[in-house]
Amino acid sequence: MKEILDIQLLNLLLGFIILVIPVSIFIYFRVKLVKDLLISVVRMVAQLSLVALYLEWIFNLNNAWVNSLWVVVMIFVGITTTIRRVGIRWRYFLLPFLLASATSVVIIDAFFLGLVLNLEYTFDARYFVPITGMVLGNSLNHNIVGLSTYFDSLSAKSDLYYFLRTNSRQGGRVLHPFIGEAINRGMNPLIATMSVIGLISLPGMMTGQTLGGSSPTIAIKYQVMIMLAIFGGCILNLVLSILISNRFIFDNYQRFRKNVLRTGTAAGKNA
């Protein structure tokens, strides 16, 4: 395999010229996202630069406690982003989302790192940190869609919920249509992505490994594994987030507490 081609700093800076296209489109159509885009790009570069320095250190140190602490930070960042983007209140969802994320990470990592890869050292930073990060990063995106759908449905279709609760003997299964809709909306994009991998695009992990000199066959094996891990982690995280949250968002009479939603958000406007 050929040695990986490095990107010189000048060439990397040249790549930023492509932003002229989206910025021009935003300005032409008066889309007020130029500032958000520029801030996001600056944050991305700064954060990735800091992470690169940190990962060099964490990979060399390769300490289970330090690696686990980094994963806890990733979980917390994901939770705070989800709560903010979905538009729900901290005091009701911080603990449920923390439990859901931690549980899904433990299950997925134990299965894929401990059993599938059969690592001698399960907390090996070169596997534990990036694979957990990919699972959590994808869970963030699909959780936002799924949870928004769930809370919007409960708020907008409250009459249906109370009708089912009053006239049905299904007990907790009354919520199944709402949970099912959330899972459908949250997981459909990921299923669509999995169905076209290799036909439309080469995923990031496979591309990175190939560019790094790995055999395409080995890269494919890892990509299949990570996609299975991502899908399992995403659906576990979403379902656990909903089920654990249900313990907090209904009162003793099984009435939906609309005050768990913030006003001014997609869900909150229906409250």
KAPECOR-V734912 format. One record per backbone hydrogen bond with DSSP energy under -0.5 kcal/mol. CO is the residue of the C=O (numbers start at 1). NH is the residue of the N-H. Records with the same first field share a line. If there is no record, write none. Layout:
CO = NH + NH
This chain:
4 = 6
6 = 8
8 = 12
9 = 13
10 = 14
11 = 15
12 = 16
13 = 16
14 = 17
15 = 18
16 = 19
17 = 20
18 = 21 + 22
19 = 23
20 = 24
21 = 25
22 = 26
23 = 27
24 = 28
25 = 29
26 = 31
27 = 30
30 = 32
31 = 33 + 34
33 = 37
34 = 38
35 = 39
36 = 40
37 = 41
38 = 42
39 = 43
40 = 44
41 = 45
42 = 46
43 = 47
44 = 48
45 = 49
46 = 50
47 = 51
48 = 52
49 = 53
50 = 54
51 = 55
52 = 56
53 = 57
54 = 58
55 = 59
56 = 60
57 = 61
58 = 62
63 = 67
64 = 68
65 = 69
66 = 70
67 = 71
68 = 72
69 = 73
70 = 74
71 = 75
72 = 76
73 = 77
74 = 78
75 = 79
76 = 80
77 = 81
78 = 82
79 = 83
80 = 84
81 = 85
82 = 86
83 = 87 + 88
86 = 267
87 = 262
89 = 92 + 93
90 = 93 + 94
93 = 97
94 = 98
95 = 99
96 = 100
97 = 101
98 = 102
99 = 103
100 = 104
101 = 105
102 = 106
103 = 107
104 = 108
105 = 109
106 = 110
107 = 111
108 = 112
109 = 113 + 114
110 = 115
111 = 115 + 116
112 = 117
113 = 119
120 = 122
121 = 124
124 = 127 + 128
125 = 129 + 130
127 = 131
128 = 132
129 = 133
130 = 134
131 = 135
132 = 136
133 = 137
134 = 138
135 = 139
136 = 140
137 = 141
138 = 142
139 = 143
140 = 144
141 = 145
142 = 146
143 = 147
144 = 148
145 = 149
146 = 150
147 = 151
148 = 152
149 = 153
150 = 154
151 = 155
152 = 156
153 = 157
155 = 158
157 = 161
158 = 162
159 = 163
160 = 164
161 = 165
162 = 166
163 = 167
164 = 168
170 = 173
171 = 174
172 = 175
173 = 176
175 = 179
176 = 180
177 = 181
178 = 182
179 = 183
180 = 184
181 = 185
182 = 186
183 = 187
184 = 188
185 = 189
187 = 191
188 = 192
189 = 193
190 = 194
191 = 195
192 = 196
193 = 196 + 197
194 = 197
196 = 199 + 200 + 201
201 = 198 + 203
203 = 207
204 = 208
205 = 209
206 = 210
207 = 211
208 = 212
209 = 214
210 = 213
215 = 219
216 = 220
217 = 221
218 = 222
219 = 223
220 = 224
221 = 225
222 = 226
223 = 227
224 = 228
225 = 229
226 = 230
227 = 231
228 = 232
229 = 233
230 = 234
231 = 235
232 = 236
233 = 237
234 = 238
235 = 239
236 = 240
237 = 241
238 = 242
239 = 243
240 = 244
241 = 245
242 = 246
244 = 247
245 = 248 + 249
246 = 250
249 = 257
251 = 254
255 = 251
256 = 258
257 = 260
258 = 261
260 = 89
262 = 265
265 = 269
267 = 270 + 271
268 = 271
